[in-house]
């Protein structure tokens, strides 16, 4: 951290991540520390955390099992 509160990102990391001057970055506080990410990385993290089981498919599968059980009875 610089004397004016500016964060310094090492050149090798900037090159590897293709970060140019002015690239918007996001600081996210987590229980494990602070994460520095680009907006695109944050979007990907949010999408991944929201990804889960498809409730419609689960309900259809459950209904099909119930129908099969009813037909067998």
N, C-alpha and C positions, 0 to 999 in steps of 0.2 A: 504494500500500500504506500503510495506516495505521500509527500508532506501535505498535499492539498486534498487528500482523501481519494485520489485517483488510483484505480487498480491497474497494476502493471501485469500484462500477460506476456510470458516469455516468447521470444521470436519463434523458436522451434514449434511451440504449441500453436501460435497464430498461423504459421505456415501449414502445419499438418491439418488444421481445422479450416483452412482457407478463410481466416478472419482478416478483414481489411479495416483500416481506420474508419470509424463510424458505424461498424457493424453493431446492430442492437443486441445487447446481451441481457439476460435475465438472471437475477440472483434469487434462488429459492431456498428458504430455510427449511430444513428437514430435521427429524430427531437425531440424525447422524452427522449433521453439520450443514454447511452452506454449499449449494450446488450452483455452479455457473454454467449456463446453457444459452444457446442461440434460441431465437423464437421458434425456429423449425424443430429443434430438439425438444423444446417444451411441448409443442403441439403433439409430437410423436409420443412423448411420455403420457400426456393426458389421454390420447386415443388408446394407448396400450392399457392404461389403468381402467378405462371405461369398457374395454373389450371384455366380454364375458359370454356366458351361455346365451343362446338365442331363445328367449322365453316363448316365442311363437312355436318354434320347433319342439321345445319341451312339452308344451301344452298339447300339440298335435300328436306327439308320440304317446303321451299319457292317455289321450282320448282313444287312440288306436288300440292300446293295450286293454283299456276298459271295454271297448267294442268287441275285441277278440275274446275276452273273458266272458262277456255276455252271450256271444254266439256259441261258445263252447258249453255253456250251462244249459 
